[in-house]
Amino acid sequence: MSDRNLSALAETLRAAQSVCLVSHEFPDGDTIGSALALRIGLERLGKTVEHFCVHKVPDNLMELPGATRVRLAESLRGDERFDLLLCVDIADERRAGTLDGKPVMDMLRVRCARTAQVDHHGTNPGYCEVNSVDGSAAAAGLLVRELLDVLGVALDTDLAACLYTAIATDTGNFSHGNTSAEVFRAAASLMDAGLELTRWNRRLFVERAMPKQLLIARAMNSLRYLCGGRLGVITLSRQDFAEAKATAEHADDIVNIALDTEGTVMALLAREEASGGIKCSLRALAPLRVDEIARSFGGGGHAQASGCTVAGELGEVTERVTAAMEKELKKQNV
C-alpha cells in the first residue's frame, strides 16, 4: 500500500478534539518517536491526547520528550472515550498486541468514534477509516514530519529529538538500503530546528544497558552459519534472558550481529518469549527479501526487515524458519 493521504489525515485530526495514540507492541524508536512527535504537535493545536502501548517504552528512549507519559494499555479506564484512534507505525491490527489474550485494537476501537493510521509498511492492508500509508517511506517518522508541516506545527528541539529517533532508528543510523534523499532532507530540517545530534546519537546507538551487553554475549555464543556462511542464525532462550536479567527490548537489534558478518546476506534471530511462542526477526541484504518468508509464518514487515511469532519449541521453530530462508537463498541462486 502506498498513499500518504496526509491532507485527509490532517483534516481528520483537526476535526477531533480527543485523540488516542497507539504504538505497536515491543515498541521501537519509530513507533515511539513518531507518536511522541504527534502528541506534542496535537497538544499544541489544543487537542487532548493519550498515548498507549502494550509494553513499556525501552530504557534508551525514556529521555525523549513526553516518554514518561506513555501509558500501558492495561491502564485504560472503563470510562475513557476518544474522538479518534490513531495507530502509529502499526503494519496490521495484530501488531498492536494483546492484553489478557484479547487484541488491544478491539479494546481501543470500541472507545473511539473514528480510526486512522500513519504507517510505512508495504504490507499494510489499510485497516482504518483514514489510512496514511506509504510503503516506500523509510520510516513512519518521515510521514509524521510531513503531517506536522501540513498541520502548521513548526519544528523545535523537542520535535526534532522525537523525529530523529524515529527516522534514524528505522534506517540503521542512516546506513540501511532504505536511506533515501528524502531521509537526508528530513534530517537536515531537524538539524535546522536545533537537533542535539551528538546527545541523541550516543543515547540511541552507542550506549548499551548492562543486561543488553550480557545478552549479546549469549547471542554470540549461539551464532552459527548455514549455506556456506550466507545465512547467520542466532537463538536466545528464556534462560538466556533470565541469566542476563534482560527483557525483550534488549534483543531488538541483535539480529544484525549475524547480518554484519562478511559474506552473510540473510540472518535470523529466534528467541523465546516469556508469554510463549518464538519471536523471529528476519533480515536480508538487498536485493534479497524476507517479507514473504515472514508472511508465510503469519508475520510481515519490510522487504529486508521482517518478523513473525511462531508457536512451538525454540529448536523446532528455528529449523523451520531457517529451512524457508535456505530455500529462498537457493531459489535466488545466491
C-alpha positions as CSV (number, residue, x, y, z in Angstrom):
1,M,0.0,0.0,0.0
2,S,1.4,3.4,-1.0
3,D,-0.7,6.5,-0.4
4,R,0.4,9.2,2.0
5,N,-3.1,10.8,2.1
6,L,-1.8,13.4,4.5
7,S,-4.3,16.1,3.7
8,A,-7.2,13.7,4.6
9,L,-5.5,12.7,7.8
10,A,-4.8,16.3,8.7
11,E,-8.4,17.1,8.2
12,T,-9.5,14.2,10.4
13,L,-7.1,15.3,13.2
14,R,-8.3,18.9,13.0
15,A,-11.9,17.7,13.5
16,A,-11.0,15.5,16.5
17,Q,-10.8,17.1,20.0
18,S,-9.6,14.0,21.8
19,V,-7.1,11.6,20.2
20,C,-5.9,8.1,21.4
21,L,-2.5,7.3,20.0
22,V,-1.3,3.7,20.0
23,S,2.2,2.3,19.3
24,H,2.9,-1.3,18.4
25,E,4.0,-4.0,20.8
26,F,7.7,-4.3,21.7
27,P,8.0,-0.6,20.8
28,D,11.0,0.7,18.8
29,G,12.3,4.1,18.0
30,D,10.0,4.7,15.1
31,T,6.7,3.9,16.7
32,I,7.6,5.8,19.9
33,G,9.4,8.7,18.4
34,S,6.6,9.3,15.8
35,A,3.8,9.0,18.3
36,L,5.6,11.4,20.8
37,A,6.1,13.9,18.0
38,L,2.4,13.6,17.1
39,R,1.4,14.1,20.7
40,I,3.5,17.3,21.0
41,G,2.1,18.6,17.8
42,L,-1.5,17.8,18.5
43,E,-1.4,19.2,22.1
44,R,0.0,22.5,20.6
45,L,-3.1,22.5,18.5
46,G,-5.3,22.3,21.6
47,K,-6.1,18.6,21.4
48,T,-6.4,16.2,24.4
49,V,-4.1,13.3,23.7
50,E,-3.4,9.9,25.4
51,H,-0.7,7.5,24.2
52,F,-1.0,3.8,24.9
53,C,1.3,0.8,24.3
54,V,1.1,-2.9,25.4
55,H,4.7,-2.8,26.5
56,K,6.8,-0.1,28.3
57,V,9.0,2.3,26.4
58,P,12.5,1.0,26.1
59,D,15.0,2.4,28.5
60,N,17.1,4.2,25.8
61,L,14.0,6.1,24.7
62,M,12.9,7.3,28.1
63,E,14.7,10.6,27.9
64,L,12.6,11.6,24.9
65,P,10.1,14.5,25.5
66,G,6.9,13.0,26.7
67,A,8.1,9.4,27.1
68,T,7.2,9.2,30.7
69,R,3.6,10.0,29.8
70,V,3.1,6.9,27.6
71,R,0.6,4.6,29.3
72,L,0.5,0.9,29.4
73,A,-2.7,-0.4,27.6
74,E,-3.7,-2.1,30.9
75,S,-4.2,1.4,32.5
76,L,-7.1,2.3,30.1
77,R,-10.1,3.3,32.3
78,G,-13.5,2.0,31.6
79,D,-15.0,5.5,31.2
80,E,-12.3,6.8,28.7
81,R,-13.6,7.7,25.2
82,F,-12.0,9.4,22.3
83,D,-13.0,11.1,19.0
84,L,-10.1,9.4,17.1
85,L,-7.9,6.3,17.4
86,L,-4.6,7.0,15.6
87,C,-2.4,4.0,15.1
88,V,1.3,4.8,14.6
89,D,3.7,2.6,12.7
90,I,1.4,-0.5,13.0
91,A,1.6,-2.7,10.0
92,D,-1.5,-4.6,10.8
93,E,-4.0,-4.8,13.7
94,R,-2.3,-7.7,15.4
95,R,0.9,-5.7,15.7
96,A,-0.8,-3.6,18.4
97,G,-0.5,-6.6,20.6
98,T,-2.8,-8.4,23.1
99,L,-3.9,-7.8,26.7
100,D,-5.2,-10.8,28.7
101,G,-5.4,-12.7,25.4
102,K,-7.6,-10.1,23.7
103,P,-6.5,-7.8,20.8
104,V,-5.7,-4.3,22.0
105,M,-7.1,-2.9,18.8
106,D,-10.5,-4.3,19.7
107,M,-10.3,-2.8,23.1
108,L,-9.4,0.6,21.8
109,R,-11.6,0.7,18.7
110,V,-14.9,0.5,20.6
111,R,-13.9,3.6,22.6
112,C,-13.2,5.7,19.6
113,A,-15.6,7.4,17.2
114,R,-13.2,7.1,14.2
115,T,-10.0,5.3,13.3
116,A,-6.9,6.5,11.4
117,Q,-3.3,5.4,11.0
118,V,0.1,6.6,9.8
119,D,2.5,3.9,8.7
120,H,5.2,2.9,6.2
121,H,4.9,-0.8,5.8
122,G,4.1,-2.0,2.3
123,T,2.1,-5.0,3.6
124,N,-0.3,-2.7,5.5
125,P,-3.9,-3.7,4.4
126,G,-5.4,-0.3,5.2
127,Y,-7.4,-1.4,8.3
128,C,-8.6,2.1,9.4
129,E,-11.1,4.5,8.1
130,V,-8.4,7.0,7.2
131,N,-5.1,5.5,6.1
132,S,-1.9,7.4,5.5
133,V,0.4,4.6,4.4
134,D,3.5,4.8,2.2
135,G,5.5,1.6,1.9
136,S,8.3,3.4,0.1
137,A,8.9,5.7,3.1
138,A,11.9,4.7,5.2
139,A,10.2,5.4,8.5
140,A,6.8,6.5,9.8
141,G,8.7,9.5,11.2
142,L,9.0,10.8,7.7
143,L,5.3,10.9,7.2
144,V,4.7,12.4,10.7
145,R,7.2,15.2,10.0
146,E,5.4,16.0,6.7
147,L,2.0,15.7,8.5
148,L,3.1,18.2,11.2
149,D,4.0,20.6,8.4
150,V,0.6,20.2,6.8
151,L,-1.0,20.9,10.3
152,G,1.1,24.0,10.6
153,V,3.2,22.8,13.6
154,A,6.7,24.3,13.5
155,L,9.7,22.1,14.3
156,D,11.6,22.7,17.5
157,T,14.2,20.9,19.6
158,D,11.7,18.5,21.2
159,L,10.1,17.6,17.9
160,A,13.5,17.2,16.3
161,A,14.6,14.7,19.0
162,C,11.5,12.6,18.6
163,L,11.6,12.6,14.8
164,Y,15.3,12.0,14.7
165,T,14.8,8.9,16.9
166,A,12.1,7.7,14.5
167,I,14.0,8.2,11.3
168,A,17.5,7.3,12.5
169,T,16.5,4.0,14.2
170,D,14.5,2.7,11.2
171,T,17.3,3.5,8.8
172,G,20.0,1.9,10.9
173,N,21.6,5.3,11.7
174,F,21.3,6.2,8.0
175,S,23.0,3.1,6.8
176,H,20.3,0.8,5.6
177,G,19.2,0.4,2.0
178,N,16.0,2.4,2.7
179,T,18.0,5.5,3.4
180,S,17.0,7.9,0.7
181,A,17.5,11.5,-0.3
182,E,14.2,12.3,1.5
183,V,15.7,10.9,4.7
184,F,18.7,13.2,4.5
185,R,16.5,16.2,3.6
186,A,14.3,15.4,6.7
187,A,17.4,15.1,8.8
188,A,18.7,18.5,7.6
189,S,15.4,20.1,8.6
190,L,15.8,18.6,12.1
191,M,19.3,20.0,12.4
192,D,17.9,23.4,11.4
193,A,15.4,23.0,14.2
194,G,18.1,22.6,16.8
195,L,18.6,18.8,17.0
196,E,21.1,17.8,19.6
197,L,22.7,15.3,17.3
198,T,25.6,14.1,19.5
199,R,23.4,13.6,22.6
200,W,20.8,11.6,20.8
201,N,23.1,9.6,18.6
202,R,25.1,8.4,21.6
203,R,21.9,7.5,23.5
204,L,20.4,5.6,20.6
205,F,23.4,3.9,19.0
206,V,26.4,3.9,21.3
207,E,25.3,3.3,24.9
208,R,24.1,-0.1,26.0
209,A,22.5,-1.2,29.2
210,M,24.4,-3.9,31.0
211,P,21.7,-6.6,30.5
212,K,21.9,-6.0,26.8
213,Q,25.6,-6.4,26.8
214,L,25.3,-9.7,28.6
215,L,22.5,-10.8,26.2
216,I,24.8,-10.0,23.3
217,A,27.4,-12.3,24.8
218,R,24.9,-15.1,24.8
219,A,23.8,-14.3,21.3
220,M,27.4,-14.5,20.1
221,N,27.8,-17.9,21.7
222,S,24.7,-19.2,19.9
223,L,25.6,-17.8,16.5
224,R,26.0,-20.3,13.7
225,Y,26.2,-20.1,9.9
226,L,24.4,-22.1,7.2
227,C,24.6,-22.2,3.4
228,G,28.4,-21.6,3.4
229,G,28.1,-18.6,5.7
230,R,25.4,-16.9,3.7
231,L,22.8,-17.3,6.4
232,G,23.5,-16.4,10.0
233,V,21.3,-17.8,12.8
234,I,21.1,-16.7,16.5
235,T,18.9,-18.2,19.2
236,L,18.1,-16.9,22.6
237,S,16.2,-18.9,25.2
238,R,14.2,-17.7,28.2
239,Q,17.2,-18.9,30.3
240,D,19.5,-16.6,28.4
241,F,17.2,-13.6,29.2
242,A,16.9,-14.6,32.9
243,E,20.7,-15.0,33.4
244,A,21.4,-11.7,31.7
245,K,18.5,-10.1,33.6
246,A,17.3,-8.8,30.2
247,T,13.9,-8.2,28.7
248,A,12.5,-8.3,25.1
249,E,13.6,-4.8,24.4
250,H,17.2,-5.7,24.9
251,A,17.0,-8.1,21.9
252,D,15.7,-5.5,19.4
253,D,18.7,-5.3,17.0
254,I,20.8,-8.3,18.0
255,V,19.9,-10.0,14.7
256,N,22.2,-7.5,13.0
257,I,25.2,-9.1,14.6
258,A,24.7,-12.1,12.3
259,L,24.0,-10.0,9.2
260,D,27.0,-7.8,9.7
261,T,29.3,-10.8,9.1
262,E,31.3,-10.7,5.9
263,G,29.7,-12.9,3.3
264,T,26.4,-13.2,5.2
265,V,23.4,-11.9,3.2
266,M,20.5,-13.2,5.4
267,A,20.0,-13.5,9.1
268,L,17.6,-14.8,11.7
269,L,17.2,-14.2,15.4
270,A,14.8,-16.7,17.1
271,R,14.0,-16.0,20.7
272,E,11.7,-17.5,23.3
273,E,9.0,-15.1,24.5
274,A,8.1,-15.0,28.1
275,S,4.4,-15.4,27.2
276,G,5.1,-18.4,24.9
277,G,5.9,-18.7,21.2
278,I,9.1,-17.9,19.3
279,K,9.7,-14.4,18.1
280,C,11.6,-14.4,14.8
281,S,13.4,-11.4,13.4
282,L,14.5,-11.8,9.8
283,R,17.0,-9.6,7.9
284,A,18.4,-9.6,4.4
285,L,20.7,-7.6,2.2
286,A,19.1,-6.2,-0.9
287,P,18.0,-7.4,-3.4
288,L,17.1,-10.4,-1.3
289,R,13.8,-10.2,0.6
290,V,12.5,-11.8,3.8
291,D,9.0,-10.2,4.0
292,E,7.3,-13.1,2.1
293,I,9.0,-15.6,4.3
294,A,7.7,-13.8,7.4
295,R,4.3,-13.7,5.9
296,S,4.3,-17.4,5.3
297,F,4.6,-17.8,9.1
298,G,1.9,-15.3,9.9
299,G,4.1,-12.2,10.2
300,G,5.2,-9.4,7.8
301,G,7.2,-6.2,7.6
302,H,9.7,-4.7,5.1
303,A,11.5,-6.4,2.2
304,Q,14.8,-6.6,4.1
305,A,13.5,-6.5,7.7
306,S,10.5,-8.5,8.8
307,G,9.3,-10.6,11.7
308,C,6.8,-13.2,12.9
309,T,5.8,-15.1,16.1
310,V,5.5,-18.8,15.7
311,A,4.1,-21.4,18.1
312,G,6.4,-24.2,19.0
313,E,9.7,-25.0,20.7
314,L,12.8,-22.9,20.0
315,G,14.8,-25.5,18.2
316,E,11.9,-26.8,16.1
317,V,10.7,-23.3,15.0
318,T,14.3,-22.2,14.3
319,E,14.8,-25.1,11.9
320,R,11.5,-24.5,10.1
321,V,12.3,-20.8,9.6
322,T,15.9,-21.4,8.6
323,A,14.7,-24.0,6.1
324,A,12.5,-21.4,4.5
325,M,15.3,-18.9,4.3
326,E,17.7,-21.5,2.9
327,K,15.1,-22.3,0.2
328,E,14.9,-18.7,-0.7
329,L,18.7,-18.4,-1.0
330,K,18.8,-21.4,-3.3
331,K,15.9,-20.1,-5.4
332,Q,17.7,-16.8,-5.8
333,N,20.9,-18.8,-6.6
334,V,22.8,-16.8,-4.0
